[in-house]
Amino acid sequence: MIYLAKTVQVFTQVIIYLLLARAVMSWVVRDWSHPLPRFIYDVTEPLLMPMRSIFQQFGLMGMGIDFSFLATFLLIQFIGNSLTRMLYMMAF
């Protein structure tokens, strides 16, 4: 059970790092057709799209700040930490 908890923890951290890389690259990268930015975009877009559609329904997308990114980031952190803690508690 501890190995599963560690796996969830590592997976969560990888997703968080990819989201942070996408945020930085959104300010810097102009050509998203390069393989590395394309890979990061393809991995993170399915995570961001549901939150974007929710925020668009409430009219919160046109304010200049992408709140869907922040909400997705916090949600993934919360779910990852909750799962990791639950798995550790089940192991002991």
DSSP file (Angstrom, degrees, kcal/mol; ACC not computed):
  #  RESIDUE AA STRUCTURE BP1 BP2  ACC     N-H-->O    O-->H-N    N-H-->O    O-->H-N    TCO  KAPPA ALPHA  PHI   PSI    X-CA   Y-CA   Z-CA
    1    1 A M     >        0   0    0      0, 0.0     4,-2.1     0, 0.0     5,-0.1   0.000 360.0 360.0 360.0 -32.5    0.0    0.0    0.0
    2    2 A I  H  >  +     0   0    0      1,-0.2     4,-2.5     2,-0.2     5,-0.2   0.888 360.0  53.3 -65.9 -37.5    2.9    2.3    0.7
    3    3 A Y  H  > S+     0   0    0      1,-0.2     4,-2.2     2,-0.2    -1,-0.2   0.877 108.0  50.3 -65.5 -36.4    4.2    1.8   -2.9
    4    4 A L  H  > S+     0   0    0      2,-0.2     4,-2.4     1,-0.2    -1,-0.2   0.905 110.0  50.5 -66.2 -40.8    0.8    2.8   -4.2
    5    5 A A  H  X S+     0   0    0     -4,-2.1     4,-2.3     2,-0.2    -2,-0.2   0.914 111.2  48.4 -62.8 -43.1    0.8    5.9   -2.1
    6    6 A K  H  X S+     0   0    0     -4,-2.5     4,-2.7     2,-0.2    -1,-0.2   0.889 110.5  52.0 -63.7 -39.2    4.3    6.8   -3.3
    7    7 A T  H  X S+     0   0    0     -4,-2.2     4,-2.7     2,-0.2    -2,-0.2   0.916 110.4  47.3 -64.3 -43.4    3.2    6.3   -6.9
    8    8 A V  H  X S+     0   0    0     -4,-2.4     4,-2.5     2,-0.2    -2,-0.2   0.910 112.6  50.6 -62.6 -41.8    0.2    8.6   -6.5
    9    9 A Q  H  X S+     0   0    0     -4,-2.3     4,-2.1     2,-0.2    -2,-0.2   0.924 112.8  44.6 -63.1 -45.6    2.4   11.2   -4.9
   10   10 A V  H  X S+     0   0    0     -4,-2.7     4,-2.4     2,-0.2    -2,-0.2   0.914 113.0  51.4 -66.0 -43.2    5.0   11.0   -7.7
   11   11 A F  H  X S+     0   0    0     -4,-2.7     4,-2.2     1,-0.2    -2,-0.2   0.915 110.1  49.6 -60.1 -43.7    2.2   11.1  -10.4
   12   12 A T  H  X S+     0   0    0     -4,-2.5     4,-2.4     1,-0.2    -1,-0.2   0.914 110.8  49.6 -61.6 -43.3    0.7   14.1   -8.7
   13   13 A Q  H  X S+     0   0    0     -4,-2.1     4,-2.6     2,-0.2    -2,-0.2   0.887 109.0  51.9 -65.2 -38.4    4.0   15.9   -8.6
   14   14 A V  H  X S+     0   0    0     -4,-2.4     4,-2.3     2,-0.2    -1,-0.2   0.926 110.9  47.6 -63.2 -43.8    4.7   15.2  -12.3
   15   15 A I  H  X S+     0   0    0     -4,-2.2     4,-2.4     2,-0.2    -2,-0.2   0.909 111.9  50.4 -63.2 -41.9    1.3   16.6  -13.3
   16   16 A I  H  X S+     0   0    0     -4,-2.4     4,-2.5     2,-0.2    -2,-0.2   0.920 110.9  48.7 -62.8 -44.0    1.9   19.7  -11.1
   17   17 A Y  H  X S+     0   0    0     -4,-2.6     4,-2.6     1,-0.2    -1,-0.2   0.889 110.8  50.7 -63.9 -38.8    5.4   20.2  -12.7
   18   18 A L  H  X S+     0   0    0     -4,-2.3     4,-2.2     2,-0.2    -1,-0.2   0.899 110.3  49.5 -65.7 -39.2    3.8   19.8  -16.2
   19   19 A L  H  X S+     0   0    0     -4,-2.4     4,-2.1     2,-0.2    -2,-0.2   0.915 112.4  47.6 -64.3 -42.1    1.2   22.4  -15.3
   20   20 A L  H  X S+     0   0    0     -4,-2.5     4,-2.3     2,-0.2    -2,-0.2   0.898 110.6  52.0 -65.3 -39.6    3.8   24.8  -14.1
   21   21 A A  H  X S+     0   0    0     -4,-2.6     4,-2.8     1,-0.2    -1,-0.2   0.900 109.3  50.4 -62.7 -39.8    5.9   24.2  -17.2
   22   22 A R  H  X S+     0   0    0     -4,-2.2     4,-1.8     2,-0.2    -1,-0.2   0.902 108.6  51.8 -65.0 -39.7    2.9   25.0  -19.3
   23   23 A A  H  X S+     0   0    0     -4,-2.1     4,-0.6     2,-0.2    -2,-0.2   0.931 113.6  43.5 -62.7 -45.1    2.3   28.2  -17.4
   24   24 A V  H >X S+     0   0    0     -4,-2.3     3,-1.1     1,-0.2     4,-1.1   0.922 113.8  50.9 -66.0 -43.3    5.9   29.4  -17.9
   25   25 A M  H 3X S+     0   0    0     -4,-2.8     4,-2.2     1,-0.3    -1,-0.2   0.779  98.3  66.4 -68.0 -25.1    5.9   28.3  -21.5
   26   26 A S  H 3< S+     0   0    0     -4,-1.8    -1,-0.3     1,-0.2    -2,-0.2   0.782 107.1  42.3 -66.5 -23.1    2.7   30.2  -22.2
   27   27 A W  H << S+     0   0    0     -3,-1.1    -1,-0.2    -4,-0.6    -2,-0.2   0.738 129.2  25.9 -87.7 -25.1    4.6   33.4  -21.5
   28   28 A V  H  < S+     0   0    0     -4,-1.1     2,-0.2     1,-0.0    -2,-0.2   0.849  98.1  81.8-108.9 -47.0    7.8   32.4  -23.4
   29   29 A V     <  +     0   0    0     -4,-2.2     3,-0.1     1,-0.2    -1,-0.0  -0.457  37.8 173.0 -76.8 131.3    7.0   29.9  -26.2
   30   30 A R  S    S+     0   0    0     -2,-0.2     2,-0.7     1,-0.2    -1,-0.2   0.685  71.5  56.2-103.0 -27.5    5.7   31.2  -29.5
   31   31 A D    >   +     0   0    0      1,-0.1     3,-0.9     2,-0.0    -1,-0.2  -0.880  55.7 178.2-113.9 102.0    5.9   28.0  -31.5
   32   32 A W  T 3   +     0   0    0     -2,-0.7     9,-0.1     1,-0.2    -1,-0.1   0.345  68.0  83.9 -84.1   7.4    3.9   25.2  -29.9
   33   33 A S  T 3   +     0   0    0      4,-0.1    -1,-0.2     5,-0.1    -2,-0.0   0.606  62.5 105.2 -86.7 -10.4    4.7   22.8  -32.7
   34   34 A H  S <> S-     0   0    0     -3,-0.9     4,-2.3     1,-0.1     5,-0.2  -0.415  84.6-115.1 -64.3 146.3    8.1   21.8  -31.2
   35   35 A P  H  > S+     0   0    0      0, 0.0     4,-2.5     0, 0.0     5,-0.2   0.855 108.9  49.6 -58.2 -40.3    7.8   18.3  -29.7
   36   36 A L  H  > S+     0   0    0      2,-0.2     4,-2.3     1,-0.2     5,-0.2   0.968 115.3  40.4 -68.6 -52.1    8.4   19.3  -26.0
   37   37 A P  H  > S+     0   0    0      0, 0.0     4,-2.6     0, 0.0    -1,-0.2   0.887 116.0  53.3 -61.2 -34.7    5.8   22.1  -25.8
   38   38 A R  H  X S+     0   0    0     -4,-2.3     4,-2.9     2,-0.2    -2,-0.2   0.919 108.8  48.9 -63.7 -43.1    3.4   20.0  -27.9
   39   39 A F  H  X S+     0   0    0     -4,-2.5     4,-2.0    -5,-0.2     5,-0.2   0.932 112.6  47.2 -61.6 -46.8    3.8   17.1  -25.4
   40   40 A I  H  X S+     0   0    0     -4,-2.3     4,-2.3     1,-0.2     5,-0.2   0.907 113.9  48.2 -63.4 -41.5    3.2   19.4  -22.4
   41   41 A Y  H  X S+     0   0    0     -4,-2.6     4,-2.5    -5,-0.2    -2,-0.2   0.935 111.4  49.8 -62.6 -46.4    0.2   20.9  -24.1
   42   42 A D  H  < S+     0   0    0     -4,-2.9    -1,-0.2     1,-0.2    -2,-0.2   0.815 114.7  44.7 -64.8 -30.7   -1.3   17.5  -25.1
   43   43 A V  H  < S+     0   0    0     -4,-2.0     4,-0.3    -5,-0.2    -1,-0.2   0.875 120.5  37.5 -79.9 -38.8   -0.9   16.2  -21.5
   44   44 A T  H >X S+     0   0    0     -4,-2.3     4,-1.8    -5,-0.2     3,-0.7   0.758  99.6  73.3 -88.9 -24.5   -2.2   19.2  -19.7
   45   45 A E  H 3X S+     0   0    0     -4,-2.5     4,-2.6     1,-0.2    -1,-0.2   0.903  93.6  53.8 -61.0 -42.5   -5.0   20.3  -22.0
   46   46 A P  H 34 S+     0   0    0      0, 0.0    -1,-0.2     0, 0.0    -2,-0.1   0.795 110.8  49.4 -62.3 -23.9   -7.4   17.4  -21.0
   47   47 A L  H <4 S+     0   0    0     -3,-0.7     4,-0.5    -4,-0.3    -2,-0.2   0.848 116.6  39.9 -78.4 -35.1   -6.9   18.5  -17.4
   48   48 A L  H  X S+     0   0    0     -4,-1.8     4,-2.3     1,-0.1     5,-0.2   0.793  99.9  73.2 -85.2 -29.5   -7.6   22.1  -18.0
   49   49 A M  H  X S+     0   0    0     -4,-2.6     4,-2.3     1,-0.2     5,-0.2   0.878  94.0  50.2 -60.2 -44.4  -10.5   21.9  -20.5
   50   50 A P  H  > S+     0   0    0      0, 0.0     4,-1.7     0, 0.0    -1,-0.2   0.913 113.4  46.9 -61.6 -39.4  -13.3   20.7  -18.1
   51   51 A M  H  > S+     0   0    0     -4,-0.5     4,-2.4     1,-0.2    -2,-0.2   0.874 110.1  53.8 -69.2 -35.9  -12.5   23.5  -15.7
   52   52 A R  H  X S+     0   0    0     -4,-2.3     4,-2.4     2,-0.2    -1,-0.2   0.910 107.4  50.4 -62.5 -42.3  -12.4   26.0  -18.5
   53   53 A S  H  X S+     0   0    0     -4,-2.3     4,-1.8     2,-0.2    -1,-0.2   0.883 110.6  49.8 -66.3 -35.9  -15.8   25.0  -19.7
   54   54 A I  H  X S+     0   0    0     -4,-1.7     4,-1.1     2,-0.2    -2,-0.2   0.931 112.5  46.9 -64.6 -45.0  -17.2   25.4  -16.1
   55   55 A F  H  <>S+     0   0    0     -4,-2.4     5,-2.8     1,-0.2     6,-0.4   0.840 110.0  53.9 -67.7 -32.4  -15.6   28.9  -15.9
   56   56 A Q  H ><5S+     0   0    0     -4,-2.4     3,-1.1     3,-0.2    -1,-0.2   0.872 102.9  57.0 -68.3 -36.0  -17.0   29.8  -19.3
   57   57 A Q  H 3<5S+     0   0    0     -4,-1.8    -1,-0.2     1,-0.3    -2,-0.2   0.834 111.0  43.5 -62.5 -31.7  -20.5   28.9  -18.2
   58   58 A F  T 3<5S-     0   0    0     -4,-1.1    -1,-0.3    -5,-0.1    -2,-0.2   0.401 116.0-115.9 -94.5   2.8  -20.2   31.3  -15.3
   59   59 A G  T < 5S+     0   0    0     -3,-1.1    -3,-0.2    -4,-0.2     3,-0.2   0.802  77.4 125.4  72.5  30.5  -18.7   34.0  -17.5
   60   60 A L      < +     0   0    0     -5,-2.8     3,-0.4     1,-0.1     7,-0.4   0.301  49.0  79.8-102.8   8.9  -15.3   34.1  -15.7
   61   61 A M  S >  S+     0   0    0     -6,-0.4     3,-0.5     1,-0.2    -1,-0.1   0.713  78.5  64.9 -91.7 -19.5  -13.0   33.5  -18.6
   62   62 A G  T 3  S+     0   0    0      1,-0.2    -1,-0.2    -3,-0.2     4,-0.1   0.089  73.8  93.8 -93.3  25.6  -12.8   37.0  -20.2
   63   63 A M  T 3  S-     0   0    0     -3,-0.4    -1,-0.2     2,-0.4    -2,-0.1   0.377  97.7-109.1-101.3   5.1  -11.1   38.7  -17.3
   64   64 A G  S <  S+     0   0    0     -3,-0.5     2,-0.4     1,-0.2    -2,-0.1   0.207  93.6  89.1  90.4 -16.9   -7.4   38.4  -18.4
   65   65 A I  S    S-     0   0    0      3,-0.0     2,-1.5     0, 0.0    -2,-0.4  -0.958  76.0-132.6-116.9 133.5   -6.5   35.8  -15.8
   66   66 A D    >>  +     0   0    0     -2,-0.4     4,-1.1     1,-0.2     3,-0.7  -0.648  30.0 172.1 -86.2  88.6   -6.9   32.1  -16.4
   67   67 A F  H 3> S+     0   0    0     -2,-1.5     4,-2.8    -7,-0.4     5,-0.2   0.723  71.8  70.2 -69.1 -21.0   -8.6   31.0  -13.2
   68   68 A S  H 3> S+     0   0    0      2,-0.2     4,-2.5     1,-0.2    -1,-0.2   0.872  97.0  51.7 -64.6 -34.9   -9.2   27.6  -14.7
   69   69 A F  H <> S+     0   0    0     -3,-0.7     4,-2.7     2,-0.2    -1,-0.2   0.948 111.7  45.4 -64.5 -47.9   -5.5   26.9  -14.4
   70   70 A L  H  X S+     0   0    0     -4,-1.1     4,-2.5     2,-0.2     5,-0.2   0.911 114.4  48.3 -62.7 -43.3   -5.4   28.0  -10.7
   71   71 A A  H  X S+     0   0    0     -4,-2.8     4,-2.4     2,-0.2    -1,-0.2   0.910 113.4  47.1 -64.5 -42.4   -8.5   25.9   -9.9
   72   72 A T  H  X S+     0   0    0     -4,-2.5     4,-2.6    -5,-0.2     5,-0.2   0.918 111.6  51.5 -64.5 -43.5   -7.1   22.8  -11.7
   73   73 A F  H  X S+     0   0    0     -4,-2.7     4,-2.1     1,-0.2    -2,-0.2   0.937 113.9  43.0 -57.9 -49.7   -3.8   23.2  -10.0
   74   74 A L  H  X S+     0   0    0     -4,-2.5     4,-2.6     1,-0.2    -1,-0.2   0.882 113.4  52.1 -66.9 -38.4   -5.4   23.4   -6.5
   75   75 A L  H  X S+     0   0    0     -4,-2.4     4,-2.8    -5,-0.2     5,-0.2   0.912 110.5  47.2 -65.1 -42.7   -7.8   20.6   -7.3
   76   76 A I  H  X S+     0   0    0     -4,-2.6     4,-2.7     2,-0.2     5,-0.2   0.908 112.7  50.1 -65.7 -41.0   -5.0   18.2   -8.4
   77   77 A Q  H  X S+     0   0    0     -4,-2.1     4,-2.6    -5,-0.2     5,-0.2   0.935 113.3  46.4 -59.9 -46.2   -3.0   19.2   -5.3
   78   78 A F  H  X S+     0   0    0     -4,-2.6     4,-2.5     2,-0.2    -2,-0.2   0.936 115.3  44.4 -63.6 -48.2   -6.0   18.5   -3.1
   79   79 A I  H  X S+     0   0    0     -4,-2.8     4,-2.7     2,-0.2     5,-0.2   0.923 115.1  48.7 -64.4 -44.2   -6.9   15.2   -4.7
   80   80 A G  H  X S+     0   0    0     -4,-2.7     4,-2.3    -5,-0.2    -2,-0.2   0.929 114.2  44.8 -62.4 -45.7   -3.3   14.0   -4.8
   81   81 A N  H  X S+     0   0    0     -4,-2.6     4,-2.5    -5,-0.2     5,-0.2   0.899 113.9  50.2 -66.2 -39.9   -2.6   14.8   -1.2
   82   82 A S  H  X S+     0   0    0     -4,-2.5     4,-2.5    -5,-0.2    -2,-0.2   0.931 112.7  46.0 -64.4 -45.4   -6.0   13.3    0.0
   83   83 A L  H  X S+     0   0    0     -4,-2.7     4,-2.6     2,-0.2     5,-0.2   0.917 112.9  50.5 -63.2 -42.9   -5.3   10.1   -1.9
   84   84 A T  H  X S+     0   0    0     -4,-2.3     4,-2.3    -5,-0.2    -2,-0.2   0.931 112.7  45.8 -62.3 -46.0   -1.8    9.8   -0.6
   85   85 A R  H  X S+     0   0    0     -4,-2.5     4,-2.5     1,-0.2    -1,-0.2   0.909 112.7  50.8 -63.3 -42.0   -2.8   10.4    3.0
   86   86 A M  H  X S+     0   0    0     -4,-2.5     4,-1.9    -5,-0.2    -2,-0.2   0.915 111.6  47.5 -63.5 -42.4   -5.7    7.9    2.7
   87   87 A L  H  X S+     0   0    0     -4,-2.6     4,-1.3     2,-0.2    -1,-0.2   0.883 111.8  50.1 -67.5 -37.9   -3.4    5.3    1.3
   88   88 A Y  H  X S+     0   0    0     -4,-2.3     4,-1.1    -5,-0.2    -2,-0.2   0.907 110.3  50.3 -64.9 -40.3   -0.8    5.9    4.0
   89   89 A M  H  < S+     0   0    0     -4,-2.5     3,-0.3     1,-0.2    -2,-0.2   0.866 109.3  51.4 -66.8 -34.1   -3.4    5.6    6.7
   90   90 A M  H  < S+     0   0    0     -4,-1.9    -1,-0.2     1,-0.2    -2,-0.2   0.786 105.6  57.2 -71.0 -26.3   -4.7    2.3    5.2
   91   91 A A  H  <        0   0    0     -4,-1.3    -1,-0.2     1,-0.2    -2,-0.2   0.783 360.0 360.0 -75.5 -26.1   -1.1    1.0    5.2
   92   92 A F     <        0   0    0     -4,-1.1    -1,-0.2    -3,-0.3    -2,-0.2   0.432 360.0 360.0-111.0 360.0   -0.7    1.4    8.9
